[in-house]
Structures are given as structure tokens and as C-alpha cells.
Amino acid sequence: PAHLRRLFEQEGCASPKQELARIRMQAVQRCLRAGWSLERIAQYLGFSEASALSRAFRDHFGISPKVWREAGGR
């Protein structure tokens, strides 16, 4: 793990954990655009439940998945 973190730092990237969270949130956005339910997305992407997905999304983007979807996914 330490070696991987060093490699990320050498390339000027976020930490592996931050990069994984970013990629995961991009996947959530794609699933929301496709019309998937939060329950389905949570199961597909390995969240413990839809509420955990919703909290992670809100922490990352500052708005809920519902508001994001209603705004046209922008």
C-alpha cells in the first residue's frame, strides 16, 4: 500500500483511496443517468445500502442524488 501511494504521489495524483472514490462517484452518475434506482446502484457498486450511497454522493458532490438527477445530471 505504501509503495502504491508513493507511485500516485510521484505522478501528482490524488491518493489511491481518493481516486477510487472519484471513479466510484463517476459510476454512480452514469447509473443515475441510465435511470437506475439507488438500491440497484448501491448493490451494483458495493455500498452497504442506498442510504450509504446517498451519503457518499452528498459528501462528494454537495447535493443528493435525487437533486442531481432532477437537475438533469449536471
All heavy atoms as a GROMACS GRO file, in nm:
protein
  595
    1PRO      N    1   0.081  -0.122   0.000
    1PRO     CA    2   0.000   0.000   0.000
    1PRO      C    3   0.086   0.128   0.000
    1PRO      O    4   0.053   0.224  -0.069
    1PRO     CB    5  -0.082  -0.011   0.127
    1PRO     CG    6  -0.088  -0.156   0.157
    1PRO     CD    7   0.040  -0.213   0.106
    2ALA      N    8   0.194   0.127   0.078
    2ALA     CA    9   0.278   0.246   0.084
    2ALA      C   10   0.344   0.273  -0.051
    2ALA      O   11   0.355   0.388  -0.094
    2ALA     CB   12   0.383   0.231   0.194
    3HIS      N   13   0.388   0.167  -0.116
    3HIS     CA   14   0.451   0.183  -0.248
    3HIS      C   15   0.351   0.240  -0.349
    3HIS      O   16   0.385   0.329  -0.428
    3HIS     CB   17   0.507   0.049  -0.296
    3HIS     CG   18   0.573   0.056  -0.430
    3HIS    ND1   19   0.690   0.127  -0.451
    3HIS    CD2   20   0.539   0.003  -0.550
    3HIS    CE1   21   0.724   0.117  -0.578
    3HIS    NE2   22   0.633   0.042  -0.641
    4LEU      N   23   0.230   0.191  -0.347
    4LEU     CA   24   0.127   0.239  -0.437
    4LEU      C   25   0.100   0.388  -0.412
    4LEU      O   26   0.090   0.466  -0.506
    4LEU     CB   27  -0.001   0.158  -0.421
    4LEU     CG   28  -0.116   0.193  -0.515
    4LEU    CD1   29  -0.075   0.175  -0.661
    4LEU    CD2   30  -0.236   0.107  -0.483
    5ARG      N   31   0.092   0.428  -0.285
    5ARG     CA   32   0.071   0.569  -0.251
    5ARG      C   33   0.186   0.655  -0.305
    5ARG      O   34   0.163   0.762  -0.360
    5ARG     CB   35   0.060   0.588  -0.100
    5ARG     CG   36  -0.079   0.571  -0.046
    5ARG     CD   37  -0.091   0.621   0.097
    5ARG     NE   38   0.009   0.568   0.189
    5ARG     CZ   39   0.001   0.451   0.252
    5ARG    NH1   40  -0.104   0.375   0.233
    5ARG    NH2   41   0.095   0.412   0.333
    6ARG      N   42   0.309   0.606  -0.291
    6ARG     CA   43   0.425   0.680  -0.343
    6ARG      C   44   0.417   0.696  -0.494
    6ARG      O   45   0.447   0.802  -0.548
    6ARG     CB   46   0.556   0.612  -0.302
    6ARG     CG   47   0.599   0.642  -0.160
    6ARG     CD   48   0.741   0.597  -0.133
    6ARG     NE   49   0.760   0.453  -0.149
    6ARG     CZ   50   0.735   0.362  -0.054
    6ARG    NH1   51   0.689   0.401   0.064
    6ARG    NH2   52   0.753   0.234  -0.077
    7LEU      N   53   0.377   0.591  -0.563
    7LEU     CA   54   0.364   0.600  -0.708
    7LEU      C   55   0.260   0.704  -0.748
    7LEU      O   56   0.281   0.781  -0.841
    7LEU     CB   57   0.328   0.463  -0.768
    7LEU     CG   58   0.436   0.356  -0.760
    7LEU    CD1   59   0.381   0.222  -0.808
    7LEU    CD2   60   0.557   0.396  -0.841
    8PHE      N   61   0.149   0.705  -0.678
    8PHE     CA   62   0.046   0.805  -0.705
    8PHE      C   63   0.100   0.945  -0.680
    8PHE      O   64   0.078   1.036  -0.759
    8PHE     CB   65  -0.079   0.779  -0.618
    8PHE     CG   66  -0.180   0.689  -0.682
    8PHE    CD1   67  -0.155   0.553  -0.700
    8PHE    CD2   68  -0.301   0.739  -0.723
    8PHE    CE1   69  -0.249   0.470  -0.757
    8PHE    CE2   70  -0.397   0.656  -0.782
    8PHE     CZ   71  -0.370   0.522  -0.800
    9GLU      N   72   0.171   0.963  -0.569
    9GLU     CA   73   0.227   1.093  -0.535
    9GLU      C   74   0.329   1.138  -0.640
    9GLU      O   75   0.331   1.255  -0.679
    9GLU     CB   76   0.294   1.090  -0.398
    9GLU     CG   77   0.196   1.080  -0.284
    9GLU     CD   78   0.264   1.055  -0.150
    9GLU    OE1   79   0.389   1.055  -0.144
    9GLU    OE2   80   0.192   1.035  -0.051
   10GLN      N   81   0.412   1.047  -0.688
   10GLN     CA   82   0.512   1.080  -0.791
   10GLN      C   83   0.446   1.129  -0.919
   10GLN      O   84   0.501   1.212  -0.989
   10GLN     CB   85   0.600   0.958  -0.821
   10GLN     CG   86   0.698   0.925  -0.713
   10GLN     CD   87   0.772   0.794  -0.740
   10GLN    OE1   88   0.749   0.727  -0.840
   10GLN    NE2   89   0.860   0.756  -0.648
   11GLU      N   90   0.329   1.078  -0.949
   11GLU     CA   91   0.257   1.117  -1.070
   11GLU      C   92   0.169   1.240  -1.047
   11GLU      O   93   0.102   1.287  -1.139
   11GLU     CB   94   0.171   1.001  -1.121
   11GLU     CG   95   0.252   0.882  -1.170
   11GLU     CD   96   0.343   0.918  -1.288
   11GLU    OE1   97   0.297   0.992  -1.378
   11GLU    OE2   98   0.459   0.873  -1.289
   12GLY      N   99   0.168   1.292  -0.924
   12GLY     CA  100   0.088   1.409  -0.893
   12GLY      C  101  -0.060   1.381  -0.882
   12GLY      O  102  -0.143   1.471  -0.900
   13CYS      N  103  -0.094   1.257  -0.853
   13CYS     CA  104  -0.235   1.216  -0.844
   13CYS      C  105  -0.282   1.220  -0.699
   13CYS      O  106  -0.202   1.225  -0.606
   13CYS     CB  107  -0.253   1.074  -0.897
   13CYS     SG  108  -0.211   1.056  -1.070
   14ALA      N  109  -0.411   1.216  -0.684
   14ALA     CA  110  -0.470   1.201  -0.551
   14ALA      C  111  -0.429   1.064  -0.496
   14ALA      O  112  -0.375   0.980  -0.569
   14ALA     CB  113  -0.621   1.211  -0.562
   15SER      N  114  -0.458   1.040  -0.371
   15SER     CA  115  -0.426   0.911  -0.312
   15SER      C  116  -0.509   0.802  -0.380
   15SER      O  117  -0.614   0.830  -0.441
   15SER     CB  118  -0.458   0.912  -0.163
   15SER     OG  119  -0.597   0.911  -0.142
   16PRO      N  120  -0.466   0.676  -0.370
   16PRO     CA  121  -0.546   0.568  -0.428
   16PRO      C  122  -0.690   0.567  -0.375
   16PRO      O  123  -0.785   0.546  -0.451
   16PRO     CB  124  -0.471   0.441  -0.388
   16PRO     CG  125  -0.330   0.486  -0.372
   16PRO     CD  126  -0.340   0.626  -0.316
   17LYS      N  127  -0.706   0.594  -0.247
   17LYS     CA  128  -0.840   0.597  -0.188
   17LYS      C  129  -0.925   0.708  -0.249
   17LYS      O  130  -1.041   0.687  -0.283
   17LYS     CB  131  -0.829   0.616  -0.036
   17LYS     CG  132  -0.960   0.614   0.036
   17LYS     CD  133  -0.940   0.628   0.185
   17LYS     CE  134  -1.073   0.628   0.258
   17LYS     NZ  135  -1.055   0.638   0.403
   18GLN      N  136  -0.866   0.827  -0.265
   18GLN     CA  137  -0.940   0.938  -0.325
   18GLN      C  138  -0.972   0.910  -0.471
   18GLN      O  139  -1.080   0.942  -0.520
   18GLN     CB  140  -0.858   1.067  -0.313
   18GLN     CG  141  -0.846   1.118  -0.172
   18GLN     CD  142  -0.744   1.229  -0.161
   18GLN    OE1  143  -0.642   1.230  -0.231
   18GLN    NE2  144  -0.770   1.323  -0.073
   19GLU      N  145  -0.878   0.850  -0.541
   19GLU     CA  146  -0.901   0.819  -0.683
   19GLU      C  147  -1.011   0.715  -0.698
   19GLU      O  148  -1.096   0.726  -0.786
   19GLU     CB  149  -0.771   0.770  -0.746
   19GLU     CG  150  -0.776   0.753  -0.895
   19GLU     CD  151  -0.800   0.883  -0.972
   19GLU    OE1  152  -0.787   0.993  -0.916
   19GLU    OE2  153  -0.836   0.873  -1.092
   20LEU      N  154  -1.012   0.615  -0.612
   20LEU     CA  155  -1.117   0.513  -0.616
   20LEU      C  156  -1.254   0.576  -0.588
   20LEU      O  157  -1.352   0.546  -0.655
   20LEU     CB  158  -1.088   0.402  -0.516
   20LEU     CG  159  -1.192   0.290  -0.508
   20LEU    CD1  160  -1.208   0.221  -0.643
   20LEU    CD2  161  -1.151   0.189  -0.402
   21ALA      N  162  -1.260   0.667  -0.489
   21ALA     CA  163  -1.386   0.734  -0.458
   21ALA      C  164  -1.434   0.816  -0.578
   21ALA      O  165  -1.554   0.817  -0.610
   21ALA     CB  166  -1.369   0.824  -0.336
   22ARG      N  167  -1.343   0.886  -0.646
   22ARG     CA  168  -1.378   0.966  -0.762
   22ARG      C  169  -1.436   0.878  -0.874
   22ARG      O  170  -1.541   0.907  -0.931
   22ARG     CB  171  -1.256   1.043  -0.814
   22ARG     CG  172  -1.288   1.136  -0.930
   22ARG     CD  173  -1.160   1.197  -0.988
   22ARG     NE  174  -1.075   1.097  -1.051
   22ARG     CZ  175  -1.097   1.044  -1.172
   22ARG    NH1  176  -1.201   1.080  -1.243
   22ARG    NH2  177  -1.013   0.955  -1.222
   23ILE      N  178  -1.370   0.767  -0.901
   23ILE     CA  179  -1.414   0.675  -1.006
   23ILE      C  180  -1.549   0.615  -0.969
   23ILE      O  181  -1.638   0.602  -1.054
   23ILE     CB  182  -1.308   0.566  -1.030
   23ILE    CG1  183  -1.183   0.629  -1.092
   23ILE    CG2  184  -1.363   0.453  -1.116
   23ILE    CD1  185  -1.063   0.538  -1.093
   24ARG      N  186  -1.565   0.581  -0.843
   24ARG     CA  187  -1.692   0.523  -0.796
   24ARG      C  188  -1.806   0.623  -0.812
   24ARG      O  189  -1.916   0.588  -0.856
   24ARG     CB  190  -1.676   0.482  -0.650
   24ARG     CG  191  -1.770   0.378  -0.603
   24ARG     CD  192  -1.734   0.339  -0.461
   24ARG     NE  193  -1.807   0.225  -0.415
   24ARG     CZ  194  -1.821   0.192  -0.289
   24ARG    NH1  195  -1.763   0.264  -0.196
   24ARG    NH2  196  -1.890   0.086  -0.253
   25MET      N  197  -1.781   0.750  -0.780
   25MET     CA  198  -1.885   0.852  -0.794
   25MET      C  199  -1.918   0.877  -0.942
   25MET      O  200  -2.034   0.903  -0.976
   25MET     CB  201  -1.844   0.982  -0.725
   25MET     CG  202  -1.847   0.975  -0.574
   25MET     SD  203  -2.014   0.944  -0.509
   25MET     CE  204  -1.991   0.781  -0.440
   26GLN      N  205  -1.821   0.867  -1.028
   26GLN     CA  206  -1.849   0.878  -1.172
   26GLN      C  207  -1.940   0.764  -1.216
   26GLN      O  208  -2.031   0.783  -1.298
   26GLN     CB  209  -1.720   0.876  -1.253
   26GLN     CG  210  -1.641   1.004  -1.244
   26GLN     CD  211  -1.510   0.997  -1.320
   26GLN    OE1  212  -1.457   0.888  -1.348
   26GLN    NE2  213  -1.456   1.113  -1.355
   27ALA      N  214  -1.915   0.645  -1.161
   27ALA     CA  215  -2.001   0.530  -1.195
   27ALA      C  216  -2.143   0.552  -1.143
   27ALA      O  217  -2.240   0.519  -1.211
   27ALA     CB  218  -1.942   0.402  -1.137
   28VAL      N  219  -2.156   0.611  -1.024
   28VAL     CA  220  -2.288   0.643  -0.971
   28VAL      C  221  -2.360   0.739  -1.065
   28VAL      O  222  -2.478   0.718  -1.098
   28VAL     CB  223  -2.279   0.703  -0.828
   28VAL    CG1  224  -2.415   0.754  -0.783
   28VAL    CG2  225  -2.225   0.601  -0.729
   29GLN      N  226  -2.290   0.841  -1.113
   29GLN     CA  227  -2.351   0.936  -1.206
   29GLN      C  228  -2.400   0.867  -1.333
   29GLN      O  229  -2.511   0.894  -1.379
   29GLN     CB  230  -2.251   1.046  -1.242
   29GLN     CG  231  -2.224   1.142  -1.130
   29GLN     CD  232  -2.120   1.245  -1.168
   29GLN    OE1  233  -2.014   1.212  -1.220
   29GLN    NE2  234  -2.151   1.372  -1.142
   30ARG      N  235  -2.318   0.778  -1.388
   30ARG     CA  236  -2.360   0.707  -1.509
   30ARG      C  237  -2.486   0.624  -1.483
   30ARG      O  238  -2.578   0.621  -1.565
   30ARG     CB  239  -2.247   0.618  -1.561
   30ARG     CG  240  -2.136   0.694  -1.630
   30ARG     CD  241  -2.039   0.604  -1.703
   30ARG     NE  242  -1.977   0.504  -1.617
   30ARG     CZ  243  -1.866   0.525  -1.547
   30ARG    NH1  244  -1.804   0.641  -1.552
   30ARG    NH2  245  -1.815   0.429  -1.472
   31CYS      N  246  -2.491   0.557  -1.370
   31CYS     CA  247  -2.607   0.475  -1.336
   31CYS      C  248  -2.731   0.561  -1.315
   31CYS      O  249  -2.842   0.523  -1.357
   31CYS     CB  250  -2.578   0.391  -1.212
   31CYS     SG  251  -2.452   0.264  -1.235
   32LEU      N  252  -2.714   0.676  -1.251
   32LEU     CA  253  -2.828   0.766  -1.231
   32LEU      C  254  -2.881   0.815  -1.365
   32LEU      O  255  -3.002   0.822  -1.387
   32LEU     CB  256  -2.788   0.885  -1.144
   32LEU     CG  257  -2.768   0.857  -0.996
   32LEU    CD1  258  -2.703   0.978  -0.927
   32LEU    CD2  259  -2.899   0.821  -0.928
   33ARG      N  260  -2.790   0.850  -1.456
   33ARG     CA  261  -2.832   0.895  -1.590
   33ARG      C  262  -2.908   0.786  -1.664
   33ARG      O  263  -2.997   0.814  -1.743
   33ARG     CB  264  -2.710   0.936  -1.673
   33ARG     CG  265  -2.656   1.070  -1.639
   33ARG     CD  266  -2.548   1.114  -1.738
   33ARG     NE  267  -2.472   1.223  -1.682
   33ARG     CZ  268  -2.346   1.214  -1.639
   33ARG    NH1  269  -2.279   1.100  -1.648
   33ARG    NH2  270  -2.285   1.319  -1.589
   34ALA      N  271  -2.872   0.660  -1.638
   34ALA     CA  272  -2.937   0.547  -1.703
   34ALA      C  273  -3.072   0.514  -1.638
   34ALA      O  274  -3.143   0.425  -1.685
   34ALA     CB  275  -2.846   0.424  -1.698
   35GLY      N  276  -3.105   0.586  -1.530
   35GLY     CA  277  -3.235   0.567  -1.468
   35GLY      C  278  -3.242   0.459  -1.362
   35GLY      O  279  -3.350   0.420  -1.321
   36TRP      N  280  -3.127   0.410  -1.318
   36TRP     CA  281  -3.126   0.306  -1.216
   36TRP      C  282  -3.174   0.361  -1.082
   36TRP      O  283  -3.153   0.478  -1.050
   36TRP     CB  284  -2.985   0.251  -1.197
   36TRP     CG  285  -2.931   0.172  -1.310
   36TRP    CD1  286  -2.973   0.170  -1.440
   36TRP    CD2  287  -2.820   0.083  -1.304
   36TRP    NE1  288  -2.895   0.085  -1.514
   36TRP    CE2  289  -2.800   0.030  -1.433
   36TRP    CE3  290  -2.735   0.043  -1.204
   36TRP    CZ2  291  -2.700  -0.062  -1.463
   36TRP    CZ3  292  -2.635  -0.048  -1.232
   36TRP    CH2  293  -2.619  -0.100  -1.360
   37SER      N  294  -3.233   0.274  -1.000
   37SER     CA  295  -3.273   0.312  -0.865
   37SER      C  296  -3.149   0.317  -0.776
   37SER      O  297  -3.046   0.254  -0.805
   37SER     CB  298  -3.372   0.210  -0.808
   37SER     OG  299  -3.306   0.088  -0.782
   38LEU      N  300  -3.160   0.391  -0.666
   38LEU     CA  301  -3.048   0.398  -0.572
   38LEU      C  302  -3.017   0.260  -0.514
   38LEU      O  303  -2.900   0.227  -0.492
   38LEU     CB  304  -3.078   0.496  -0.459
   38LEU     CG  305  -3.077   0.644  -0.495
   38LEU    CD1  306  -3.104   0.728  -0.371
   38LEU    CD2  307  -2.946   0.684  -0.558
   39GLU      N  308  -3.119   0.182  -0.491
   39GLU     CA  309  -3.098   0.047  -0.437
   39GLU      C  310  -3.015  -0.038  -0.534
   39GLU      O  311  -2.922  -0.108  -0.493
   39GLU     CB  312  -3.231  -0.021  -0.407
   39GLU     CG  313  -3.308   0.038  -0.291
   39GLU     CD  314  -3.381   0.168  -0.326
   39GLU    OE1  315  -3.396   0.201  -0.446
   39GLU    OE2  316  -3.420   0.240  -0.231
   40ARG      N  317  -3.051  -0.030  -0.662
   40ARG     CA  318  -2.977  -0.108  -0.762
   40ARG      C  319  -2.833  -0.060  -0.774
   40ARG      O  320  -2.740  -0.140  -0.783
   40ARG     CB  321  -3.048  -0.097  -0.897
   40ARG     CG  322  -2.982  -0.179  -1.006
   40ARG     CD  323  -3.060  -0.170  -1.135
   40ARG     NE  324  -2.992  -0.245  -1.240
   40ARG     CZ  325  -3.020  -0.234  -1.368
   40ARG    NH1  326  -3.117  -0.154  -1.408
   40ARG    NH2  327  -2.955  -0.305  -1.457
   41ILE      N  328  -2.813   0.072  -0.774
   41ILE     CA  329  -2.678   0.127  -0.785
   41ILE      C  330  -2.594   0.086  -0.664
   41ILE      O  331  -2.479   0.046  -0.678
   41ILE     CB  332  -2.681   0.281  -0.797
   41ILE    CG1  333  -2.755   0.324  -0.923
   41ILE    CG2  334  -2.540   0.338  -0.797
   41ILE    CD1  335  -2.788   0.472  -0.928
   42ALA      N  336  -2.654   0.097  -0.546
   42ALA     CA  337  -2.583   0.061  -0.423
   42ALA      C  338  -2.537  -0.084  -0.428
   42ALA      O  339  -2.422  -0.115  -0.397
   42ALA     CB  340  -2.672   0.084  -0.300
   43GLN      N  341  -2.625  -0.172  -0.469
   43GLN     CA  342  -2.589  -0.313  -0.478
   43GLN      C  343  -2.481  -0.335  -0.583
   43GLN      O  344  -2.383  -0.406  -0.559
   43GLN     CB  345  -2.712  -0.396  -0.511
   43GLN     CG  346  -2.684  -0.545  -0.514
   43GLN     CD  347  -2.810  -0.626  -0.543
   43GLN    OE1  348  -2.906  -0.575  -0.601
   43GLN    NE2  349  -2.808  -0.751  -0.504
   44TYR      N  350  -2.495  -0.272  -0.698
   44TYR     CA  351  -2.402  -0.289  -0.809
   44TYR      C  352  -2.261  -0.240  -0.774
   44TYR      O  353  -2.161  -0.302  -0.812
   44TYR     CB  354  -2.457  -0.213  -0.930
   44TYR     CG  355  -2.372  -0.219  -1.055
   44TYR    CD1  356  -2.356  -0.337  -1.126
   44TYR    CD2  357  -2.308  -0.105  -1.102
   44TYR    CE1  358  -2.279  -0.341  -1.241
   44TYR    CE2  359  -2.231  -0.109  -1.218
   44TYR     CZ  360  -2.217  -0.228  -1.287
   44TYR     OH  361  -2.141  -0.232  -1.400
   45LEU      N  362  -2.253  -0.128  -0.701
   45LEU     CA  363  -2.123  -0.068  -0.673
   45LEU      C  364  -2.069  -0.100  -0.534
   45LEU      O  365  -1.968  -0.045  -0.492
   45LEU     CB  366  -2.131   0.084  -0.693
   45LEU     CG  367  -2.154   0.127  -0.837
   45LEU    CD1  368  -2.173   0.278  -0.846
   45LEU    CD2  369  -2.040   0.082  -0.927
   46GLY      N  370  -2.138  -0.188  -0.462
   46GLY     CA  371  -2.084  -0.238  -0.336
   46GLY      C  372  -2.106  -0.151  -0.214
   46GLY      O  373  -2.034  -0.164  -0.115
   47PHE      N  374  -2.207  -0.063  -0.218
   47PHE     CA  375  -2.243   0.012  -0.098
   47PHE      C  376  -2.328  -0.078  -0.010
   47PHE      O  377  -2.400  -0.165  -0.060
   47PHE     CB  378  -2.321   0.139  -0.135
   47PHE     CG  379  -2.237   0.245  -0.199
   47PHE    CD1  380  -2.223   0.251  -0.337
   47PHE    CD2  381  -2.170   0.340  -0.122
   47PHE    CE1  382  -2.146   0.349  -0.397
   47PHE    CE2  383  -2.093   0.437  -0.181
   47PHE     CZ  384  -2.080   0.442  -0.319
   48SER      N  385  -2.324  -0.056   0.120
   48SER     CA  386  -2.399  -0.143   0.212
   48SER      C  387  -2.549  -0.128   0.193
   48SER      O  388  -2.624  -0.223   0.213
   48SER     CB  389  -2.360  -0.113   0.356
   48SER     OG  390  -2.386   0.023   0.388
   49GLU      N  391  -2.593  -0.008   0.157
   49GLU     CA  392  -2.735   0.018   0.132
   49GLU      C  393  -2.748   0.150   0.060
   49GLU      O  394  -2.652   0.227   0.048
   49GLU     CB  395  -2.815   0.017   0.262
   49GLU     CG  396  -2.762   0.112   0.366
   49GLU     CD  397  -2.828   0.092   0.501
   49GLU    OE1  398  -2.824  -0.019   0.554
   49GLU    OE2  399  -2.884   0.191   0.550
   50ALA      N  400  -2.869   0.180   0.014
   50ALA     CA  401  -2.894   0.302  -0.064
   50ALA      C  402  -2.863   0.427   0.017
   50ALA      O  403  -2.812   0.526  -0.038
   50ALA     CB  404  -3.038   0.304  -0.114
   51SER      N  405  -2.890   0.425   0.147
   51SER     CA  406  -2.863   0.544   0.228
   51SER      C  407  -2.713   0.571   0.238
   51SER      O  408  -2.671   0.687   0.241
   51SER     CB  409  -2.924   0.530   0.367
   51SER     OG  410  -2.868   0.421   0.437
   52ALA      N  411  -2.631   0.467   0.240
   52ALA     CA  412  -2.485   0.486   0.242
   52ALA      C  413  -2.438   0.547   0.110
   52ALA      O  414  -2.350   0.635   0.108
   52ALA     CB  415  -2.415   0.353   0.268
   53LEU      N  416  -2.496   0.502   0.001
   53LEU     CA  417  -2.466   0.560  -0.130
   53LEU      C  418  -2.505   0.706  -0.133
   53LEU      O  419  -2.427   0.792  -0.177
   53LEU     CB  420  -2.540   0.483  -0.240
   53LEU     CG  421  -2.554   0.553  -0.376
   53LEU    CD1  422  -2.419   0.577  -0.439
   53LEU    CD2  423  -2.641   0.473  -0.468
   54SER      N  424  -2.623   0.738  -0.085
   54SER     CA  425  -2.672   0.875  -0.085
   54SER      C  426  -2.580   0.966  -0.002
   54SER      O  427  -2.547   1.077  -0.044
   54SER     CB  428  -2.814   0.880  -0.031
   54SER     OG  429  -2.868   1.008  -0.046
   55ARG      N  430  -2.537   0.920   0.115
   55ARG     CA  431  -2.446   0.997   0.199
   55ARG      C  432  -2.312   1.021   0.129
   55ARG      O  433  -2.259   1.132   0.130
   55ARG     CB  434  -2.421   0.928   0.333
   55ARG     CG  435  -2.528   0.952   0.436
   55ARG     CD  436  -2.488   0.901   0.574
   55ARG     NE  437  -2.451   0.759   0.574
   55ARG     CZ  438  -2.535   0.659   0.584
   55ARG    NH1  439  -2.665   0.682   0.593
   55ARG    NH2  440  -2.493   0.535   0.585
   56ALA      N  441  -2.258   0.916   0.068
   56ALA     CA  442  -2.130   0.929  -0.001
   56ALA      C  443  -2.141   1.027  -0.118
   56ALA      O  444  -2.052   1.108  -0.142
   56ALA     CB  445  -2.082   0.792  -0.050
   57PHE      N  446  -2.251   1.020  -0.191
   57PHE     CA  447  -2.274   1.110  -0.304
   57PHE      C  448  -2.283   1.254  -0.255
   57PHE      O  449  -2.221   1.344  -0.311
   57PHE     CB  450  -2.403   1.069  -0.376
   57PHE     CG  451  -2.423   1.136  -0.509
   57PHE    CD1  452  -2.380   1.076  -0.626
   57PHE    CD2  453  -2.486   1.260  -0.518
   57PHE    CE1  454  -2.398   1.137  -0.749
   57PHE    CE2  455  -2.506   1.322  -0.641
   57PHE     CZ  456  -2.461   1.261  -0.757
   58ARG      N  457  -2.360   1.276  -0.149
   58ARG     CA  458  -2.376   1.411  -0.094
   58ARG      C  459  -2.242   1.465  -0.042
   58ARG      O  460  -2.209   1.582  -0.064
   58ARG     CB  461  -2.479   1.410   0.018
   58ARG     CG  462  -2.520   1.550   0.063
   58ARG     CD  463  -2.629   1.551   0.171
   58ARG     NE  464  -2.750   1.480   0.130
   58ARG     CZ  465  -2.787   1.361   0.181
   58ARG    NH1  466  -2.715   1.301   0.272
   58ARG    NH2  467  -2.897   1.303   0.140
   59ASP      N  468  -2.165   1.381   0.022
   59ASP     CA  469  -2.033   1.423   0.071
   59ASP      C  470  -1.941   1.462  -0.044
   59ASP      O  471  -1.863   1.555  -0.034
   59ASP     CB  472  -1.967   1.312   0.154
   59ASP     CG  473  -2.034   1.289   0.288
   59ASP    OD1  474  -2.115   1.375   0.331
   59ASP    OD2  475  -2.006   1.184   0.350
   60HIS      N  476  -1.950   1.389  -0.153
   60HIS     CA  477  -1.861   1.411  -0.267
   60HIS      C  478  -1.903   1.532  -0.351
   60HIS      O  479  -1.818   1.613  -0.389
   60HIS     CB  480  -1.856   1.285  -0.355
   60HIS     CG  481  -1.753   1.289  -0.462
   60HIS    ND1  482  -1.622   1.257  -0.438
   60HIS    CD2  483  -1.760   1.324  -0.592
   60HIS    CE1  484  -1.552   1.271  -0.551
   60HIS    NE2  485  -1.635   1.312  -0.645
   61PHE      N  486  -2.034   1.544  -0.380
   61PHE     CA  487  -2.082   1.647  -0.472
   61PHE      C  488  -2.152   1.765  -0.404
   61PHE      O  489  -2.176   1.867  -0.468
   61PHE     CB  490  -2.178   1.586  -0.575
   61PHE     CG  491  -2.111   1.493  -0.672
   61PHE    CD1  492  -2.136   1.356  -0.665
   61PHE    CD2  493  -2.023   1.540  -0.768
   61PHE    CE1  494  -2.075   1.269  -0.754
   61PHE    CE2  495  -1.962   1.453  -0.858
   61PHE     CZ  496  -1.987   1.318  -0.850
   62GLY      N  497  -2.190   1.748  -0.277
   62GLY     CA  498  -2.256   1.856  -0.207
   62GLY      C  499  -2.407   1.861  -0.228
   62GLY      O  500  -2.474   1.951  -0.176
   63ILE      N  501  -2.462   1.769  -0.304
   63ILE     CA  502  -2.607   1.758  -0.324
   63ILE      C  503  -2.646   1.612  -0.324
   63ILE      O  504  -2.563   1.524  -0.344
   63ILE     CB  505  -2.654   1.824  -0.456
   63ILE    CG1  506  -2.588   1.759  -0.578
   63ILE    CG2  507  -2.629   1.974  -0.455
   63ILE    CD1  508  -2.643   1.808  -0.712
   64SER      N  509  -2.774   1.587  -0.303
   64SER     CA  510  -2.821   1.448  -0.301
   64SER      C  511  -2.832   1.394  -0.443
   64SER      O  512  -2.843   1.470  -0.539
   64SER     CB  513  -2.958   1.441  -0.233
   64SER     OG  514  -3.056   1.498  -0.317
   65PRO      N  515  -2.832   1.262  -0.457
   65PRO     CA  516  -2.851   1.203  -0.589
   65PRO      C  517  -2.984   1.245  -0.653
   65PRO      O  518  -2.991   1.268  -0.774
   65PRO     CB  519  -2.849   1.052  -0.563
   65PRO     CG  520  -2.778   1.035  -0.435
   65PRO     CD  521  -2.806   1.159  -0.356
   66LYS      N  522  -3.088   1.257  -0.571
   66LYS     CA  523  -3.219   1.297  -0.623
   66LYS      C  524  -3.213   1.437  -0.683
   66LYS      O  525  -3.261   1.460  -0.796
   66LYS     CB  526  -3.323   1.292  -0.511
   66LYS     CG  527  -3.461   1.332  -0.556
   66LYS     CD  528  -3.560   1.327  -0.440
   66LYS     CE  529  -3.697   1.371  -0.488
   66LYS     NZ  530  -3.794   1.373  -0.379
   67VAL      N  531  -3.154   1.531  -0.611
   67VAL     CA  532  -3.143   1.668  -0.661
   67VAL      C  533  -3.057   1.671  -0.786
   67VAL      O  534  -3.088   1.739  -0.884
   67VAL     CB  535  -3.086   1.762  -0.552
   67VAL    CG1  536  -3.051   1.898  -0.608
   67VAL    CG2  537  -3.185   1.775  -0.437
   68TRP      N  538  -2.947   1.595  -0.786
   68TRP     CA  539  -2.858   1.589  -0.902
   68TRP      C  540  -2.933   1.538  -1.024
   68TRP      O  541  -2.923   1.594  -1.132
   68TRP     CB  542  -2.738   1.501  -0.870
   68TRP     CG  543  -2.634   1.499  -0.976
   68TRP    CD1  544  -2.529   1.585  -0.992
   68TRP    CD2  545  -2.623   1.404  -1.084
   68TRP    NE1  546  -2.454   1.550  -1.102
   68TRP    CE2  547  -2.510   1.439  -1.160
   68TRP    CE3  548  -2.699   1.294  -1.122
   68TRP    CZ2  549  -2.471   1.368  -1.273
   68TRP    CZ3  550  -2.659   1.222  -1.234
   68TRP    CH2  551  -2.547   1.260  -1.309
   69ARG      N  552  -3.012   1.432  -1.005
   69ARG     CA  553  -3.086   1.373  -1.116
   69ARG      C  554  -3.193   1.472  -1.166
   69ARG      O  555  -3.211   1.488  -1.287
   69ARG     CB  556  -3.152   1.242  -1.073
   69ARG     CG  557  -3.205   1.163  -1.188
   69ARG     CD  558  -3.282   1.039  -1.149
   69ARG     NE  559  -3.222   0.956  -1.048
   69ARG     CZ  560  -3.224   0.824  -1.049
   69ARG    NH1  561  -3.281   0.759  -1.147
   69ARG    NH2  562  -3.170   0.754  -0.953
   70GLU      N  563  -3.262   1.538  -1.073
   70GLU     CA  564  -3.367   1.632  -1.110
   70GLU      C  565  -3.310   1.754  -1.186
   70GLU      O  566  -3.380   1.816  -1.265
   70GLU     CB  567  -3.444   1.678  -0.987
   70GLU     CG  568  -3.534   1.570  -0.931
   70GLU     CD  569  -3.596   1.606  -0.796
   70GLU    OE1  570  -3.556   1.711  -0.737
   70GLU    OE2  571  -3.680   1.529  -0.750
   71ALA      N  572  -3.183   1.786  -1.158
   71ALA     CA  573  -3.117   1.899  -1.226
   71ALA      C  574  -3.066   1.858  -1.364
   71ALA      O  575  -2.999   1.938  -1.430
   71ALA     CB  576  -3.004   1.952  -1.140
   72GLY      N  577  -3.095   1.739  -1.404
   72GLY     CA  578  -3.052   1.693  -1.536
   72GLY      C  579  -2.915   1.628  -1.537
   72GLY      O  580  -2.855   1.613  -1.641
   73GLY      N  581  -2.865   1.592  -1.421
   73GLY     CA  582  -2.737   1.522  -1.414
   73GLY      C  583  -2.618   1.610  -1.448
   73GLY      O  584  -2.527   1.567  -1.517
   74ARG      N  585  -2.618   1.730  -1.395
   74ARG     CA  586  -2.506   1.821  -1.422
   74ARG      C  587  -2.434   1.858  -1.297
   74ARG      O  588  -2.473   1.892  -1.199
   74ARG     CB  589  -2.556   1.947  -1.491
   74ARG     CG  590  -2.611   1.916  -1.627
   74ARG     CD  591  -2.662   2.041  -1.694
   74ARG     NE  592  -2.773   1.997  -1.776
   74ARG     CZ  593  -2.891   2.051  -1.775
   74ARG    NH1  594  -2.918   2.155  -1.700
   74ARG    NH2  595  -2.987   2.007  -1.851
   0.00000   0.00000   0.00000
